[in-house]
Amino acid sequence: MRVTIGGLTLKNPVMPASGTFGLEHSRVMDFARLGACVTKSVTPKLRTGNPTPRVCETDAGMLNSIGIPSKGLRHFREQIVPAFGAWDTPLVVSVSADTAEEFGQACAELSVPGVAAIEANISCPNLEADGMAFAMSVRDTVAAIAAMRARTALPLWAKLTPNTGDIGAIARAAEDAGAEAVVVANTLLGMAIDVNTRMPKLGNVMGGLSGPAVKPIIVRMVYQCARAVRIPVIGCGGIATAEDAIEYLLAGAAAVQVGTASFLHPRAMIAVIEGMERYCAEHSISRVAELTGAVVVDAQLSERALRHAIQV
């Protein structure tokens, strides 16, 4: 079940999605069984988050507009990092910032013992680009990742947004700027309205859609990104079962992150790991990494036709 993500070896390819996991989960699962622990995004500045309500259910998932509340880097270094030291599972710290320089600063301050890798949440708004997410622009992606790469020697993962026209180009930009892996992807921008009050169901009006509804879209994006870059792709979006995770691996992912499913079933990640182990045993697969990119595409489908199908 071991996989390697940009020089970081994980005991299995399953980990939490940032923002859906915390130390409280240790009450219901053994973190030593996870491939990695991924923290909620931490920011250089103190943040209170968005107005309530911050979450609402949808027919096949949920919308959230949490706003990345954060107690800052010092609190994170002194309180959160040491707490995760109780397990030998690699700790991946998710970082969010308002500017490329702040991303670099955060990387420098979080490159401390106990942190195994940094996940750059470049899906967040860039104040230097009128609030457009870093990962919606090749230039802004390069600026953020390059600033972080210059300030840390730790493995660096770039978490991309699906709210962009050409996610493959963004993935290549992250790779060129020094990322060792890309996480595909964060939530899709959505909105819900209460028909009785005629008010948005989220206090911030719009939010991120996650859950089963987004899986076919993100599987497609993983497939595109895996063909666009040489670095590992980590799939994230609507994974609730081992079959979901395996589908992502077949599309080209080297590992997966489980998010919304953990709100419904706190031990969802353990169930995914156990299900993947059974699948490998039943199909005589000696290494789970053999599944990565193993989707079978009609050999008669030319490269040109395949590119056209992706564009459509």
C-alpha positions, 0 to 999 in steps of 0.5 A: 500500500506504500506510495511515494509523493515527491520524495515523501513515502506514505504507508498508504495513499489515503489522507484527509482533505484540508479543512475536514480533519482535526485532532478531535478525530483521534477519538474515533480512529488511529492516525497511525493508519493514515497515509498522512495527516493534512491540517486545516489551512493556517494563515499568517494573519489571525482570521475569524472566518466568514459570517454564519451560516457557513454550511448547508446541505445540497442534494448530493453534497454540501456547500461551505463558506467557512472563510479559513478561521485561523489563530496564526502561525505561532499558535500552530507551531507551538500547539498543533504541530507538537500534538500531531507528534504523538503519531508517526504519520507524516504531517502535511500542513495546509497554508493559505495567504493573501499574497505571494510574499505571505505564502513565502513567509508562512513556508519559512515559519512552518519549516520546523521539526514535525512538519513533513510537507506543506500544501499550498492552498492556492485556491484562496483569493489573491488580494494582489489580483482583485481577489481572484484565486491564485490557481486561476492564473498561471502567473499567480500560481508561479508567483505563489509557488516560487515564493514558497519554494524559495523559503522551504526545503520541505516537499511542496504540494499545490492544491488547485481550484477546479474553478478555472478554464485550463487546470492542466496549464495551472498544474504545469505552472505549479510544477515548473515553479517547484511543486512536487505534487498537485492536489486536484482539486478544491471545491466548485463555486456554488450557491443555494437559496432558501425559497421561503425567505428568498435569502442565500443559504450561506452567510457569504452568499456563495461557497464551495460545493463538495461531496459526491456531486463533484466526483465525475468532474474532478476525476476528469480533471485528475485525468487531465492533470496526470497527462499534463505533468510529471509530478504526482497528482493527488485526487480530492473530490467526492471520495466516500468508498474504496471504489471512489478512491480506486477510480481516482487512481485509475484516472492517474492519481497517486494518492487521494484525500477524503473530505466531506464523507468524514462529516457523515462517517468519521471513520470513512478514511479507515473504511477506504483504506481497508476496502482498497486492501481487499480490492488489491487482494481480490485482484492479485495486485501486489502494489497499489501504485500499479493502479495509478493511470491504469485506466484502459482507453480504446487503443483506436482512439487517437491522441488527437481525437482524445484531445478533442473529447477532453475539450468538448 
